[in-house]
Amino acid sequence: MSGLSKNEYELLFNYIRELHSFRDQPALRTWLLDTALPKLIPSDWLSYNEVDILNPENTLSILRPEANAIFQQVFPRFKEVAHQHPLIMGQMQSANFPVHKISDFLAQDVYHKLELYQDVYRHLGVEYQMAAPIKLEPDRITAFAFSRQKSDYTERDRAILEMLRPHLVVAFNNLTLAGERKTMLDNATLALNELSSATIIVDLQGRILYHTGAGLAWIGATNPGILPIKISEWLSQRVQDQALHLVSEAGKIRIRAVPTNSKQRLLLVLTQENMLPAISLDDFGLSKRQSEVVRWICYGKTNAEIAAILVISPRTVHKHVEHIFEKLGVESRLAMTALLNEKLSVRRMATS
């Protein structure tokens, strides 16, 4: 760790603490390229690179200062000759490749003979470069690169970057995992909505911590953070082994309380039951087949499930749903069931 002053150590540790506070990769990349890395390791150019060896067209490079006309002109060629880069090849061959400089592998005259230099780096004025990989995948590398024109990087520069690199790896990996979990949660939410189901996570006092789909609308929650009194009372009686059946504007709802991994939280699983009384739908302007589709939608069936039940293609079901929405003037399954229930309620009141 040669050449680091007390002030440099303090600056480095402050940046290490700060980089773990970011919640998405684009914001972290921008902060590193614009703020942290230029102050830690002065360079003529900094770049964040995702190099795809097998599919060069997928290679990404974010440059600071912003990419100029010359960079735009030579970048396609860089993607073609990236396999000549000694740092990229070194990273591909080792799962724990440390910080290296081009001069660790090639003398200046040998470096100048490469197409990488002649076709790309010569035009950019990149005579010296140091890189730190932060993610290695089969045939793909993610790394930060530091470039200079007049002087090579020192052991002091290498020491700073080597101290920072493990924290960069952890931060980027954590954000990748967080993004994957969010995608999985979003997909699960879409699946719940398609199955006419929803979930609500509450604490033991009945305060709403999280919800998916139209769960809050189904239970008629006027305050997004608080359960309706009837549901709160049901939870307070600790009868979670018994389902609660409600009739709301959205129709019939069945609620089950399921313990979670946390002893302080409960998962409420909501399911729409038979949303529509078994009466004729002809006076809503729907054909017989469209009426059948509506009924199965109200049972929470997906297009694929309705297609199997009615022995027609999913595409035909999709067309029926489009025509149903058009006739009823709605844009979603939930809006459709709410509208039909409203009209049926008016009819029942008129005939009672």
C-alpha positions in Angstrom: 0.0 0.0 0.0 2.8 2.4 -1.0 2.4 6.2 -1.2 -1.0 6.7 0.5 -1.3 9.6 2.8 -3.7 9.8 5.8 -6.0 12.1 3.8 -6.0 9.7 0.9 -7.0 6.9 3.2 -9.8 8.9 4.7 -11.1 9.9 1.3 -11.0 6.3 0.1 -12.8 5.0 3.2 -15.5 7.7 2.9 -16.1 6.7 -0.7 -16.3 3.0 0.3 -19.0 3.8 2.8 -20.9 5.9 0.3 -20.9 3.5 -2.6 -22.9 0.9 -0.5 -25.7 3.5 -0.1 -26.8 3.4 -3.8 -30.0 1.5 -4.8 -29.5 1.1 -8.5 -26.5 0.5 -10.8 -26.9 3.5 -13.2 -26.8 5.9 -10.2 -23.8 4.1 -8.8 -21.9 4.1 -12.1 -22.6 7.8 -12.6 -21.3 8.7 -9.1 -18.2 6.6 -9.6 -17.3 8.1 -13.0 -18.2 11.7 -12.2 -17.2 12.0 -8.6 -15.3 9.3 -6.8 -12.9 7.8 -9.2 -11.6 11.1 -10.7 -10.6 12.3 -7.3 -9.0 9.0 -6.2 -7.1 8.3 -9.5 -6.6 11.3 -11.8 -7.0 10.3 -15.4 -7.5 11.7 -18.8 -10.4 9.3 -19.4 -12.5 7.0 -17.3 -14.8 4.3 -18.6 -17.2 1.7 -17.4 -17.1 -1.3 -19.8 -19.1 -4.4 -20.3 -17.2 -6.4 -22.9 -18.9 -9.3 -24.7 -16.2 -11.3 -26.4 -18.5 -13.7 -28.3 -21.0 -11.0 -29.3 -19.0 -7.8 -29.7 -22.1 -5.9 -30.8 -23.4 -6.2 -27.2 -20.3 -4.4 -25.8 -21.1 -1.4 -23.7 -18.8 1.5 -22.9 -19.6 4.6 -20.9 -16.9 7.2 -21.1 -15.9 10.2 -19.1 -15.5 12.9 -20.4 -18.5 12.2 -22.5 -17.9 10.3 -25.7 -16.7 12.6 -28.5 -16.9 12.2 -32.3 -13.6 10.3 -32.4 -14.7 7.8 -29.8 -18.0 7.2 -31.7 -16.0 6.6 -34.8 -13.5 4.1 -33.4 -15.8 2.3 -30.9 -17.2 -0.2 -33.4 -13.6 -1.2 -34.2 -12.8 -1.5 -30.5 -15.5 -4.1 -30.2 -13.9 -6.0 -33.0 -10.4 -6.0 -31.6 -11.1 -6.2 -27.9 -9.7 -9.7 -27.8 -6.2 -8.2 -28.4 -6.4 -6.3 -25.1 -4.0 -7.9 -22.6 -6.1 -6.8 -19.6 -9.3 -8.2 -21.1 -7.6 -11.5 -22.0 -6.0 -11.7 -18.5 -9.4 -11.2 -16.9 -11.0 -13.9 -19.1 -8.4 -16.4 -17.9 -8.6 -15.8 -14.2 -11.7 -15.6 -11.9 -9.7 -13.4 -9.5 -7.8 -11.2 -11.8 -6.4 -8.2 -9.8 -5.8 -4.6 -10.9 -3.3 -4.5 -13.8 -1.8 -2.1 -16.3 -1.2 -2.7 -20.0 2.5 -2.1 -19.2 2.5 -5.1 -16.9 2.1 -7.3 -20.0 3.5 -5.3 -23.0 6.4 -3.0 -23.7 5.4 0.2 -25.2 6.7 -0.7 -28.7 4.8 -4.0 -28.7 1.6 -2.3 -27.6 2.0 0.2 -30.4 2.0 -2.6 -33.0 -1.4 -3.9 -32.0 -4.5 -3.2 -34.1 -6.1 -2.2 -30.8 -3.7 0.7 -30.6 -3.3 1.6 -34.2 -7.1 1.5 -35.0 -8.5 2.7 -31.7 -6.3 3.9 -28.8 -3.9 5.9 -31.0 -6.8 8.1 -32.1 -8.0 8.6 -28.6 -4.5 9.3 -27.2 -4.5 6.3 -24.8 -0.9 5.5 -24.2 -1.3 4.1 -20.7 -4.2 2.2 -19.1 -5.1 0.5 -15.9 -8.2 -1.6 -15.3 -10.1 -3.2 -12.4 -12.6 -6.0 -13.2 -15.7 -6.1 -11.0 -17.6 -8.9 -12.6 -16.5 -11.9 -14.6 -18.9 -14.1 -16.5 -18.3 -16.7 -19.3 -17.1 -14.6 -22.2 -18.2 -11.4 -20.6 -16.2 -8.9 -18.5 -17.4 -5.8 -16.5 -14.6 -3.5 -15.5 -13.6 0.1 -14.9 -10.7 1.4 -17.1 -8.4 4.4 -16.4 -6.6 5.9 -19.3 -3.8 8.5 -19.7 -1.8 10.0 -22.5 1.5 11.2 -20.9 2.3 9.1 -17.8 1.8 5.6 -16.6 -0.1 4.7 -13.5 1.9 4.3 -10.3 1.9 1.7 -7.5 0.0 4.3 -5.4 -2.8 4.3 -8.0 -2.8 0.5 -8.2 -3.0 0.3 -4.3 -6.0 2.6 -4.1 -7.9 0.8 -6.8 -7.0 -2.6 -5.4 -8.4 -1.5 -2.0 -11.6 -0.2 -3.6 -12.2 -3.1 -6.0 -13.6 -5.7 -3.5 -16.2 -3.1 -2.4 -17.1 -2.4 -6.0 -17.6 -6.1 -6.6 -19.9 -6.4 -3.5 -21.9 -3.3 -4.4 -22.5 -4.2 -8.0 -23.4 -7.8 -7.1 -25.8 -6.7 -4.4 -27.5 -4.3 -6.9 -27.7 -7.1 -9.5 -29.3 -9.4 -7.0 -31.7 -6.7 -5.9 -32.7 -6.1 -9.5 -33.3 -9.8 -10.1 -35.4 -10.1 -7.0 -37.5 -7.1 -8.0 -38.0 -8.6 -11.4 -39.1 -11.9 -9.8 -41.5 -10.0 -7.5 -42.9 -8.0 -10.4 -43.5 -11.3 -12.4 -45.1 -12.9 -9.3 -47.4 -9.9 -9.0 -48.4 -10.1 -12.6 -49.2 -13.8 -12.1 -51.3 -13.0 -9.1 -53.2 -10.4 -11.0 -53.8 -12.7 -13.9 -55.2 -15.4 -11.5 -57.5 -12.9 -9.8 -55.4 -13.1 -6.6 -53.6 -10.5 -4.5 -51.5 -10.4 -1.3 -51.2 -7.9 1.5 -48.4 -8.1 4.1 -49.4 -6.7 7.5 -47.8 -6.5 11.0 -49.5 -8.0 14.0 -51.3 -4.6 14.6 -52.9 -4.8 11.2 -50.8 -2.1 9.6 -50.3 -2.6 5.9 -46.6 -2.9 5.0 -46.9 -4.1 1.4 -49.5 -5.2 -1.2 -49.7 -6.5 -4.7 -52.4 -6.2 -7.3 -55.8 -4.8 -6.5 -55.9 -6.1 -3.0 -56.5 -2.8 -1.3 -59.3 -2.0 -3.8 -60.9 -5.4 -3.2 -61.1 -4.9 0.6 -62.2 -1.3 0.3 -59.3 0.1 2.2 -59.8 3.9 2.3 -56.6 4.5 4.1 -53.7 2.7 2.3 -51.9 2.0 5.5 -54.7 0.5 7.6 -56.9 -2.5 7.2 -60.7 -2.1 7.3 -62.2 -2.7 10.8 -63.8 -6.0 10.0 -60.6 -7.5 8.8 -58.6 -6.1 11.7 -61.1 -7.6 14.2 -60.9 -10.9 12.4 -57.1 -10.8 12.7 -57.2 -9.8 16.4 -59.3 -12.8 17.2 -56.5 -15.0 16.0 -58.6 -17.2 13.8 -56.1 -17.2 10.9 -56.8 -20.9 10.3 -60.3 -19.9 9.1 -60.9 -17.9 5.9 -62.8 -14.7 6.0 -65.4 -14.1 3.3 -66.3 -10.6 2.3 -68.6 -9.1 -0.2 -67.3 -5.8 -1.5 -67.8 -3.6 -4.5 -65.3 -5.9 -6.3 -67.5 -8.9 -5.6 -66.9 -11.9 -3.3 -63.4 -12.0 -1.7 -61.9 -14.9 0.3 -59.0 -13.9 2.7 -56.6 -16.3 4.4 -53.9 -15.2 6.9 -50.6 -17.1 6.4 -47.7 -16.8 8.9 -44.4 -15.5 7.3 -40.8 -16.1 8.2 -41.1 -13.1 10.4 -43.0 -13.6 13.6 -44.1 -10.0 13.4 -45.8 -10.2 10.0 -48.7 -12.0 8.3 -49.4 -12.6 4.7 -53.0 -12.0 3.7 -53.9 -14.0 0.6 -56.9 -12.6 -1.3 -58.8 -14.5 -3.9 -61.8 -13.4 -6.0 -64.5 -16.0 -5.8 -67.5 -16.4 -8.1 -67.8 -12.8 -9.0 -71.0 -12.9 -11.0 -74.4 -14.5 -10.2 -75.5 -17.2 -12.6 -77.9 -15.1 -14.6 -78.2 -14.2 -18.2 -75.8 -11.7 -19.7 -77.7 -11.3 -22.9 -79.0 -7.8 -22.0 -75.4 -6.5 -21.7 -75.1 -6.9 -25.4 -72.8 -9.9 -25.2 -73.1 -13.0 -27.4 -73.5 -16.4 -25.9 -69.8 -17.2 -26.3 -68.8 -13.8 -24.9 -71.1 -14.5 -21.9 -69.3 -17.8 -21.3 -65.9 -16.0 -21.5 -67.1 -13.4 -19.0 -68.2 -16.0 -16.5 -64.9 -17.8 -16.6 -63.0 -14.5 -16.2 -65.1 -13.8 -13.1 -64.0 -17.2 -11.8 -60.4 -15.9 -12.1 -59.4 -18.0 -15.1 -56.7 -16.9 -17.5 -57.1 -16.8 -21.3 -55.2 -20.0 -21.6 -57.4 -21.8 -19.1 -60.6 -20.4 -20.7 -59.4 -21.7 -24.1 -58.9 -25.2 -22.7 -62.3 -25.1 -21.0 -64.2 -23.9 -24.1 -62.0 -25.9 -26.5 -61.0 -22.9 -28.5 -57.6 -21.2 -29.1 -56.1 -18.7 -26.7 -56.0 -16.2 -29.6 -59.8 -16.6 -30.0 -60.3 -16.0 -26.3 -58.1 -12.9 -26.5 -60.3 -11.5 -29.4 -63.4 -12.3 -27.3 -62.0 -10.3 -24.4 -61.1 -7.4 -26.6 -64.7 -7.3 -27.9 -66.1 -7.7 -24.4 -64.0 -4.8 -23.1 -65.1 -2.7 -26.1 -68.8 -3.4 -25.6 -68.7 -2.7 -21.9 -66.4 0.3 -22.2 -63.7 -1.0 -19.9 -60.0 -1.7 -20.1 -59.3 -4.4 -17.5 -60.7 -7.6 -16.0 -61.2 -5.9 -12.6 -63.0 -2.9 -14.2 -65.2 -5.4 -16.1 -66.2 -7.4 -13.0 -66.8 -4.2 -11.0 -69.1 -2.8 -13.8 -71.1 -6.0 -14.2 -71.6 -6.3 -10.4 -72.7 -2.7 -10.3 -75.3 -3.2 -13.1 -76.5 -6.5 -11.6 -76.9 -4.8 -8.2 -79.0 -2.1 -9.8 -81.1 -4.8 -11.5 -81.6 -6.7 -8.2 -82.7 -3.5 -6.4 -85.1 -2.7 -9.2 -86.8 -6.1 -9.1 -86.9 -6.4 -5.3 
